[in-house]
């Protein structure tokens, strides 16, 4: 290895884990697709084939590394080993899910009612099916079939009517009796449809064990927060919970509804569609921004109280965990929590967090431990946005700062870099381009942080100081009101979104367009540097905008000195 290259090495520019993370993700996706095409054969054949190919490539790469001392051979060996581990983990997880008694029962021809026991693992939401009132995600533990009581580890989405919905609590264990079927849509592959039968002696839902104390506390906090938002206008009742907890107000199921009027479904659906067209729907999901704001608030308090760095890191880590428990669970929350905890460890030992390495470690570890997360759009969008900000935000900010103020350049750089990396994934979800997403994000950016902090403070004190929670929720609704006006204004244009090719072809076409645009920008920047360079001078010419800004700052400083003397 070249000594000069080693001396120029910087931790903030360490890209060594990025190819490994991309390889792990790709291997996991390919393994899931291969298993989906197989769906019924011998899983050992797939495992042996994937392992044989990975071992062969790893041995060839190791031979080249030992024989020719090629720098890329070591990287190729690590990528091959990581890909084999990720592929094995994905195939193993799919095999276990395929052979699970619940999955086997769901593929049966007859859909007779089954009896199962499971734990509620998510908040209760309003049902997206008209025949039912609520829906909730359950981790099943036992299922009773013709073979008797069998152990299971499957997850399913339960649909129930109101009489059963008021019994459900997050963290509780229940005995369910309903129709098991394969899911028609959604991420979870199984549905359990619970319907009350007036002539049946058996109960369709029975509570076996109450939720633990911490889930009862969190559920009480969330319920108190939603009741505090009921005193707001329609936009506040819809958007403030979405900005704070990641679930829109009309989607939360309240077992004890208040006396106020319910949210207008037409208005709520219209706002959700307009946010999506404007390209600011990501504000209604909990992401790394919530964790960054919370960490900044806790760190400032710790610095004001002159606390030790290690104590501050422990408090920040505890705040991260509490936030992850209080908001709506999701894969983006998992990514943000993992990276946040890595940051607290780095802060405790006195080292700067390397965002790219932390992101790669999070992706590799999450996909190997939870193979199904590689198919999650939420995890992909969150990771791609962070990757774009880490890789491109500084370069775009440096380019934009030549023609605009630095604060505006930072906002534009963050928006463009995140949008550039997430756009191909968005096309896979919905084949259209939000052309006005950058202006919309710029207009709402000054108010997002204040509204988010106000919403989190309202959530934390709603259970003990309801009147203060209402005032903080009103403060948050002022920020969401601006978001509502911006999304209405931007989505009203005929050119707010244009159609695009769908599927893999559309995503690849978008990647090609972005690559061509990046090449054009790099060519233009290279040409600009050549134009601005002067023969015989090592530096660059002082820009017109920068020189004017410096002259104005010097004039203002001299004016203050003259007037205050």
N, C-alpha and C positions, 0 to 999 in steps of 0.2 A: 504494500500500500504506500502511496506517495506521502512523504513526510509533510510536504507543504499542504496537501489536502487534509491531513489529520490536524494540522495547526489551525486551519480555517474552519474546522468543524464547530458548529454551534448547536446547542441543545434545542433552541427554538426553531431550527430548520432541520430537525431530524425526521426524515421521511422513510426510515428503514422499515417501520412497521406498517406503512400504508399499503405496499403490495401484498403483505401477508393478510391484512384485514380484507382487502378486496378479493383475494383468492379464497379466503374462508367463506365470505358471503356468497361468492359465485358457486363454490363447491356445495354449500348447503342448499342453495336454490336448485341447482341441477339435480342433487340427490332427491329432493322432494318431488321434482317433476318426474324423475325416473321411477320413483316408487308409485306415483299417481298413475303412470302409464302401466306399471306392472299390476298393481291392485288385485292380488289374489294368487300369485305364484309362490315360489319358494324364496323367502327373504334371504336365506343363506347364500343363494347364488349371487344376488346383488351385492351382498357384503363382501364375498370372496372376490368378485370382479373388481369392485372399486378398490379394495385393499391391494389387489395384485397390480393394478395399473399404478396406484400411488407409490407402492414399494419399488416398482421397476423404474419409474421416473426418478425417485429419490436416489436409488443406487447409481443411476447414470450421472445425475448431478453431482453426487459425492465423488464419483470417480474423476469427473472432469475437474472438480475443485482440487483434489489431491494431485492430479497429474499435471494440470496446466496452471494451477494457482490463479484461476479466473475469479475475478471479484463477483461476477454475477452467478457463479456456480453455487456459492454459499447461500445467496438469497433464494435461488431456485430450489435448493434443498429444503430450506425452512418453509417455503411456500408449499412445496409438495407434501411435507409432513403435516403442516397445518390443514391443508385441503383434505388429506386422508382422514384426519381426526374429525374435521367438520362433517365430511360425508358419512363417516361411520356413525356419528352422533345423530345426524338427521335420519338415516335409514333405521337406526335402532329405535328412535322415538316414534317414527311412523309405523314401524312393525308392532311396537307395544300398543299404540293406539288402535291399529287395525285388528289386533287379536284380543283387545279388551272385551269383556263380556257385554258391556253396554253397546259397543260398536257392532258386535256380532248380532245382538238383539235388534238393533236398528235396521240392519239389512235383511231381517226376516220379512217374509211376505205378509204375514198377518200383523196388524198394528193393534194388538190388544193392550189394555192398560197394564202398566208395570208398576212395581213398588220399589222405591229406592230411598237411600239415606244420603244426605249431602250437607255441605256447609256453604252458606251464602258468602261469596267472596267479593261482592261489589254492591254499591248503593242500588236501591230499588228505583227504577225509572219507569216512565210512562211507556206503555206498550206501543210498538210500531205496527201491530196487527189489530184490526178493528174489533175482532171478536173477544179481545182480552183487554184488561185495564192496566196491567203492569208487566214488567219483565225484569229478570234478575239472573246473574250468572252464578252457577252453583258448581262446586267441586264435589263430585259424587264419591262415596266411600263404599257403599254396598248396593247390590241390586238383587232382587228376588226374582228368579226365573223358574222354569220347570226343573232345573237341576239343583234348585235350592238357593241359599244365600251365598253370593259370590262377591269376592273383593274386586274393586274397580278403582281406577285412578283418572277416569275421564272427567271432562268438563262439559257442561251443557247449559243452554239458555232455557230458563223456565218461564212460561207464560201462564198467568193466573188471572182470575177475576178479583173484584174488589174485596169480597169477603175473605179471600185467602191472602190478598196483598197486605191487608192491615196486620196480619200475623207475622209476616216476614221481617227480619231484622238482620243487618249485616253482621256476620260473625256467628250467627246462630246455626244450630244443627237441626234439621227437619227431616221428617219422613214424608216422601212425596208419592202420590199415586196419580198417574196420568198416562197419556199416550206418548210413547217414545218414537221419534222419527228423525230422519236425516234433515239437516237444515237446508232451507231453500236459498238462503242468502246469509251474509254475515261471516265473521271469522270463526266462531265456534261451530263445529261440525254437527252438533246434535241439538235437538229441541225436545223439551218435555212440555206437553200441553195439558194443563190442569183445568178440569171442568167439574163444577159441583153438580152432583146427581142427587136430586131430591129423594129418589127412591132407594138410594144406596145406604147401607148401614155403615160402611167404612168411611172415615173422613179422608178427604183428598189431601189434606195438609195437616201435619201434627208436629208440634214443637217438641224436640227431644232434649235439647240443652240450650240454655240462654246464652247470648253472646258474652264474651269476656268483658271485663270492666272497661278496657281501653276502647273497644269498639262501641260500647254504649256511650261513652263520653264523646267520641268523635261523631256518632250519629246525632246526639243531642246538640252538639255545636252546629252541625250542618243544618238540622231542622230549624234551630233558632235563627241561623243566618238567612235561610229562605223565608222565614216569617218576617224578618226585618225588611227584606227586599219587597215584600208584598205591599208596603206602604209607598212604593215608588210608582212612577208612571210605567206604561207598558214597555217602553224601551229599557228602562232601568231593571224591570223585573225579568226581562229576557237576557240582557247583555251583561249586567253586573255579575250574576252567577257564572256566566260563561267565561268572562274575563278573570274571575277569581278562582273558580274551582274546575273549569274545563267542561261544565255541563250547562246547557242553556236552561233558562228558567222554566220553559214550557215542558222540558223533558224530565223534570224532577217529580217523582210521585210522592205526594204528601198524604200520609195515612190519616192525619187530622187536619183537614183543610180549614182555613180561616173563614171569616165572614165576608171578606172582600171578594170582588168579582175575579173570575179566573182570567188567565191571559188569553187574548184573542188569538186563536190558532192561525187565522188568515194573516194577521200582522206578523206573528212569529215566523211562519214559513216564508213570508215575503222578505223579512230581514235576513233570514239565513241564506236565501238565494242571492240577495243583493250583496251580502258580505262575500259570498263565494265568487260572484262575478267581478267584484272589485279587487279581489286578490288579497283580502285582509282577513280571511276566515281563520288563519293561523292564530289570530289574537284570541279566539274563543277556545283555545286549547292550552293546557298547562305545559310549559316548555322550560328551557334553561333560563329564560328571562326572569321567571318568578324566583328561581333559586339565586340568580345573580343579585336581584334587588334585595332579597332577604339577607344574603350574606353581607352585602354592603351595609345594610342597616345594623346588623349585629356587630360587624367589625367597627363601625363608627362608635357604637355604644361602648364596646370594649376599650377602644383607644381613649375615649373620653374618661373612662374609669381607670386608665393606666393598668389594665390587666396584662398578665403574662401571655405571651404568644401562644403557648400550648393550651392554656385555659380558653383563650379566644377560639382556637381551632376546635376544641371540644364543644363549645357552645354553638359554633357554626354548624358542626356535624349534627348535633342534636336538633337544631332548627331545621336542617335539611330533612331529617327523618320525620319530624312532626309535620312538615309541609307535605311530604309525600303521603303520609297517612290521612291528612285532612282533605286533600283534593281528590278528584275522580281518578281512579287508577287507569294507567295506560302505559304503552311501551315508551312513549316519549318521556314520561315521568321516570321510568326505570333508567333510561339513558342519562337523563339530567341528574338523578340521584347518584348514580355510580360515578359519573365524572365529578360531581360535587364532593363526594367523599374522598376521591383521590386528591382533589385540590386541598381539602382540609389536612390530609396527611402531609402533603408537600409544605403547606403553610406551617404546620406544627414543627417540622424538622428544619425549617428555615430555607427551603428551596422554592424557586419559582415553578409554577405548574407549567408543564409542556403540554399545551392543549391538544396538539396533533397526536402525540404519543398516548395521552390519556384517552382520546377518542378511539384510537386504534385498539388499545387494550380493552376498552369497554365493548367495542364491537366484537372482538375475537372471543372474549370471555362470555358475553351474553349469548352469542350464537352457539357456542359449544355447550354451555350449560342449559340453555333454553333454545333448542334448534328451531322451534316453530316461530321464533321472533324474526327470523330472516325473511319471512313472508309477510311481515307486518308493514303496512304503508306508514303508520305513525312512526315506527322506529326508523324506517328509511328516510322519511322527510326530515325528522329531527337530526339524524346523523349527517345527511347531505347538507343541511343548512349550516351546521357547525363546521363541517369540512370546507364549505365555500367561504365562510367568514374567516377561518384560520388561514387559508391559502391565498385568498384574493383581496380581502378587505383592505389591507395596508397598501397594496399596489394601486387599487382603484382610488383610495383616498389620496394617495400622493399625486395621482394624475388629475383628480378633480380639484385638489387644493390650488392648482395653478390658475383656475378661473373662477373660484368661488370661495366663500369663507370656510374655515376649517370645520366648524360645527356642522354646517350643511354638507360638506364633503364627507364627513364621517357617517352621517345618516344615509346618504346616497350609497356610499360604499357598502355599508352593512346590508342594505336592501338589495342592491344589485348582485352582490356576491352570493347571498342566500338564495335569491330567486334564480340565479343562473344554474345552481347545482340542483335545485329541487324541481325545476320546470319539467325535465323528462319524466320524473315520477308523477307529477301532477297530470301529465298527459296520459299516463297509464290509467289514472283514476277517472279523469274527465277530459276528453279530447278537445280542448279549447285553450286559447292563449289570453290571459288577462293583460291586455295592453296597458291599462291604467293602474296596474298594481303599484308601480314605483311612485307615481304622484300621490296615490292614496296612502301608502305607507309613510311618505314624507309628511303629509298633512296631519296624520294622527299620531306620529311618533312623539311630539312634545307632551302628549296627554296620557300616553299609555302607562308610563311609570307611575305617575301620581295616582291614576285610577286603580292600578293594580295594588299599590301599597295601601290605599284607602280600603279596597275590598278585602285584602288579607287582614288588616286591622279590625275591620268589621266582623269578619269570620271568627277571629280569635276572642273577641269580647262579647259576641252576641249572646252567649249562654249565661253571662253574669251581669252585663250592663246593657240591657236591650236598647235603652234610649240613645246611648252613645253609638251602638252599632247602627242604628237607623240614620244618625247624622253622618257617620262615615260612609254608609251605603249611598246616601244622597250626594256626598262629595264624589264618590266613584261614578255615580250616574251622570254627573256633569261631564266627566271625560267620555263616557260612553255615548252621551248625546252628540258630542262632536263627531265621534266615529259613525254614528247613525247618519248625520247630515252628510258626511264625506262619502259614505258608501251609496247613499241615495243619489248624490250628485254625479259620482263617477259611473255608477251602473246605469244611469238614465241615458247615457250616450250610446249610439248605435255601434260605436267602435270600441266599447268597453271590453268586449271579448270576441275573438274571431275563431271560427272552427279550425281544427287541425286534424291530421291523420291520427287514427286511434291505434291502440295496441303497441306491440313492440316496434313496428315499423315507424309509427309516429314518434316514439321516444328516440329511436336511432336517428331519425331525420332531424330532430331537435338537437341532438348531440353534434351532428355534422354542422348544422347552422351555427351553433355556439362556437365550435372549433374554428370555423371560417371567420367569424367575427373577431375572435381572440387573435387569430393570425393577422387580420387587418389592423387591429389596434396595436399589436407589437410592431408591425411594419411602420405604421404611422409614428409611433414613439421613437423608433430608431431613426427615421427620417428627420423628425423634429430635433433630436439630439445632434445630428449632423449639421442641420441648418443653424442651430444656435451655437455650435462650437466655433471658436475663433482660432485661426492658425497660430501656432506657437504658444497658446494659452492652455494650461492644464484643466481649468475649470469650465463652467458654463456661464453664459451671459445672464445677468440678473434680470428676471422677468419683469414685464411692465406692471402686472397686477401686484406682485410682491413688493416691488420698489415703491409703488404708490401707497401700499399699506404701511410700509415702514416709514415713509415720509409723513403720513398722517399721524402715526403713533408718536414720532419725534416732535411734530408740531404741537400735538396735544400735551405732551409732557412738558415742553418748554413753556407753553401757555399757562399751565397750572403752576409751574414754578414762578413765573412772573407775577401771577395774580395773588398767590399765597404768601409771597415774601413781604 
